[in-house]
Amino acid sequence: MSKTITLLTSGTLGDILPYIALGKGLIEAGYNVRVAAPRGFAYLFNAESGGTPPLQFTPFEGNPTDLLIEQGDSTPMTLGTNPIRSIQATRNFLRKARPLYCHMLHTAAEACRGSDLLIHGLPTIWGAHIAEGLGIPAVRANLQPLTPTREFPSALLPFRFSLSGIGNWFSHWAVTQATWLSWRSEINHARHADFGLAPAQLLDPTLKADSHQPPHPQRLQ
């Protein structure tokens, strides 16, 4: 019997559609696939999930990106062109998003139960903690270049000029750790409440550049 691969995604339409395409490709390759995404994207699966077997949709509640849309502000969680404004926007965003984030993590964990492999990207980088709790492999399928390199700075920074060598490499590491530290309290709460896990380390090892590789395909049959 084919094992179940869950594609865990969140964010904007541009984050969801590539995972739908990936899911269709995995189905054609013979896998049982479902996409776990915020409930607001259900309409995509009504239109896109045709086929035999269909692409399953397992919804969860909450999408912090919605707060950015509501307040019409794209500067939180970035340096932006005005650092002072960006810092204030980030503080306001985190204050509003924390309760939503907790609820999202809990419902996403429920949506992923029954999976044999979890694939996640940048908006759902916390999926590695869910996979750890479920005792299954996790594979990062990022839509952005996040692996640290000396060639260019982090794509999540608001500028594209080189910081040269080690500076470029460090920018990737710093942005990744800043992402983790922003939600560390909520993620550790979910680790304990949903799975009975100990808190993750201060420098979260699940955010390291090299993601876990998937098991050999034959092991997923």
C-alpha positions as CSV (number, residue, x, y, z in Angstrom):
1,M,0.0,0.0,0.0
2,S,1.3,3.4,-1.0
3,K,2.4,5.6,1.9
4,T,1.0,9.1,2.4
5,I,3.1,12.2,1.6
6,T,1.8,15.5,3.1
7,L,2.8,18.8,1.5
8,L,2.6,21.4,4.3
9,T,2.2,24.9,2.9
10,S,1.0,28.4,3.9
11,G,1.5,32.0,3.0
12,T,0.2,33.5,-0.2
13,L,-1.2,32.1,-3.5
14,G,2.3,32.0,-4.8
15,D,3.3,29.6,-2.0
16,I,0.3,27.3,-2.5
17,L,0.2,26.8,-6.3
18,P,3.7,25.3,-6.7
19,Y,2.8,22.7,-4.0
20,I,-0.4,21.8,-5.9
21,A,1.8,21.2,-9.0
22,L,4.3,19.2,-6.9
23,G,1.4,17.2,-5.5
24,K,0.0,16.4,-8.9
25,G,3.5,15.2,-10.0
26,L,3.8,12.9,-7.0
27,I,0.4,11.5,-7.7
28,E,1.4,10.7,-11.3
29,A,4.5,9.0,-9.9
30,G,2.2,6.7,-7.9
31,Y,2.2,8.3,-4.4
32,N,-0.8,9.0,-2.1
33,V,-0.6,12.8,-1.7
34,R,-2.4,15.4,0.3
35,V,-1.8,19.1,0.8
36,A,-2.2,20.6,4.2
37,A,-2.9,24.4,3.9
38,P,-5.0,27.2,5.4
39,R,-8.7,26.7,5.0
40,G,-9.0,29.8,3.0
41,F,-7.3,28.1,0.0
42,A,-10.0,25.3,-0.2
43,Y,-11.3,26.9,-3.4
44,L,-8.1,26.0,-5.2
45,F,-8.7,22.3,-4.6
46,N,-12.3,22.4,-5.7
47,A,-11.0,23.5,-9.1
48,E,-7.6,21.8,-9.2
49,S,-8.0,18.5,-7.5
50,G,-9.4,16.5,-10.4
51,G,-7.8,13.3,-11.5
52,T,-7.6,9.7,-10.3
53,P,-6.7,9.7,-7.5
54,P,-7.5,13.3,-6.6
55,L,-5.2,15.6,-4.8
56,Q,-6.5,15.6,-1.2
57,F,-6.8,18.8,0.9
58,T,-6.5,18.7,4.6
59,P,-7.2,22.3,5.9
60,F,-5.8,23.9,9.1
61,E,-6.8,27.2,10.7
62,G,-4.8,30.4,10.7
63,N,-2.5,32.1,8.2
64,P,-0.4,35.0,9.6
65,T,0.1,36.3,6.1
66,D,-3.6,37.3,6.2
67,L,-2.6,39.9,8.9
68,L,-0.2,41.5,6.4
69,I,-2.9,41.8,3.8
70,E,-5.4,43.2,6.3
71,Q,-3.0,45.9,7.5
72,G,-1.7,46.6,4.0
73,D,1.9,46.5,5.3
74,S,4.6,44.4,3.7
75,T,7.5,45.6,6.0
76,P,7.1,43.3,9.0
77,M,9.8,40.7,9.5
78,T,12.1,42.5,7.0
79,L,14.5,45.4,7.3
80,G,12.6,47.3,4.6
81,T,13.7,50.7,3.2
82,N,13.0,52.4,6.5
83,P,14.5,50.2,9.3
84,I,12.8,52.1,12.1
85,R,9.4,51.8,10.5
86,S,10.1,48.1,9.8
87,I,11.0,47.4,13.4
88,Q,7.8,49.0,14.7
89,A,5.7,47.2,12.1
90,T,7.4,43.9,13.1
91,R,6.5,44.5,16.8
92,N,2.9,45.2,15.9
93,F,2.7,42.2,13.6
94,L,4.2,39.8,16.2
95,R,1.8,41.1,18.9
96,K,-1.2,40.4,16.7
97,A,0.1,37.2,15.1
98,R,1.2,35.2,18.2
99,P,-2.3,33.9,19.2
100,L,-3.0,33.1,15.6
101,Y,0.3,31.3,15.3
102,C,-0.4,29.1,18.3
103,H,-3.8,28.1,16.9
104,M,-2.2,27.5,13.5
105,L,0.5,25.2,14.8
106,H,-2.0,23.1,16.7
107,T,-4.5,22.6,13.8
108,A,-1.6,22.1,11.4
109,A,-0.3,19.3,13.6
110,E,-3.7,17.6,13.5
111,A,-3.9,18.0,9.7
112,C,-0.6,16.2,9.3
113,R,-1.4,13.2,11.4
114,G,-1.3,10.0,9.5
115,S,1.5,11.1,7.2
116,D,4.5,9.0,6.4
117,L,6.6,11.9,5.0
118,L,6.3,15.7,5.4
119,I,7.4,18.2,2.8
120,H,7.5,21.8,3.8
121,G,8.9,25.2,2.7
122,L,9.8,28.6,4.1
123,P,6.3,29.7,5.3
124,T,5.9,26.4,7.1
125,I,9.5,26.0,8.3
126,W,8.0,24.9,11.6
127,G,6.8,21.7,9.9
128,A,10.1,20.2,10.9
129,H,8.9,20.3,14.5
130,I,5.6,18.6,13.6
131,A,7.5,15.9,11.7
132,E,9.7,15.3,14.8
133,G,6.6,15.0,16.9
134,L,5.0,12.5,14.5
135,G,8.2,10.6,14.2
136,I,8.4,10.9,10.4
137,P,11.0,12.3,8.0
138,A,10.8,15.9,6.9
139,V,12.1,17.4,3.6
140,R,12.4,21.1,2.9
141,A,11.2,22.1,-0.6
142,N,11.9,25.8,-0.6
143,L,10.7,28.2,-3.3
144,Q,13.6,30.6,-2.5
145,P,17.4,30.1,-2.4
146,L,18.0,29.7,1.3
147,T,21.1,27.6,1.5
148,P,24.0,29.7,2.8
149,T,26.4,30.7,0.2
150,R,29.3,33.2,-0.2
151,E,28.1,34.1,-3.6
152,F,25.2,36.4,-2.7
153,P,23.3,37.6,0.5
154,S,20.1,36.2,1.8
155,A,17.2,36.6,-0.7
156,L,15.0,37.6,2.3
157,L,17.0,40.8,2.8
158,P,15.7,44.0,1.1
159,F,18.9,44.6,-0.8
160,R,20.9,42.7,-3.4
161,F,24.4,44.1,-3.1
162,S,27.1,41.7,-2.0
163,L,28.4,41.6,1.5
164,S,31.4,39.7,0.2
165,G,32.4,36.2,1.1
166,I,31.7,35.4,4.8
167,G,29.3,38.4,5.0
168,N,27.0,36.8,2.4
169,W,27.2,33.5,4.2
170,F,26.5,35.0,7.6
171,S,23.4,36.9,6.2
172,H,21.7,33.6,5.4
173,W,22.4,32.1,8.8
174,A,21.3,35.3,10.6
175,V,18.0,35.6,8.7
176,T,17.2,31.9,9.4
177,Q,17.9,32.2,13.1
178,A,15.9,35.4,13.3
179,T,13.0,33.6,11.8
180,W,13.3,30.9,14.4
181,L,13.7,33.2,17.3
182,S,10.7,35.3,16.3
183,W,8.4,32.3,16.9
184,R,10.5,30.2,19.4
185,S,8.0,30.6,22.3
186,E,5.0,29.5,20.2
187,I,6.8,26.6,18.6
188,N,8.1,25.3,21.8
189,H,4.6,25.5,23.3
190,A,3.3,23.4,20.4
191,R,6.1,20.9,20.8
192,H,5.1,20.4,24.4
193,A,1.3,20.6,24.1
194,D,0.9,18.5,21.0
195,F,3.7,16.0,21.2
196,G,5.2,16.1,24.7
197,L,8.6,17.1,23.2
198,A,11.3,19.1,25.0
199,P,12.0,22.7,23.9
200,A,14.1,23.0,20.8
201,Q,17.6,24.4,21.2
202,L,18.3,28.1,21.2
203,L,19.9,27.9,17.8
204,D,17.3,25.6,16.3
205,P,19.0,22.6,14.5
206,T,15.8,22.0,12.4
207,L,16.6,25.2,10.5
208,K,20.0,24.1,9.4
209,A,20.8,24.6,5.7
210,D,20.9,21.0,4.7
211,S,17.4,19.4,5.0
212,H,16.9,15.8,5.6
213,Q,16.9,13.8,2.4
214,P,13.8,11.6,1.7
215,P,14.0,7.9,2.2
216,H,14.7,5.7,-0.8
217,P,11.6,5.7,-3.0
218,Q,11.1,2.0,-2.5
219,R,10.6,2.6,1.2
220,L,7.6,4.8,0.4
221,Q,5.7,2.2,-1.6
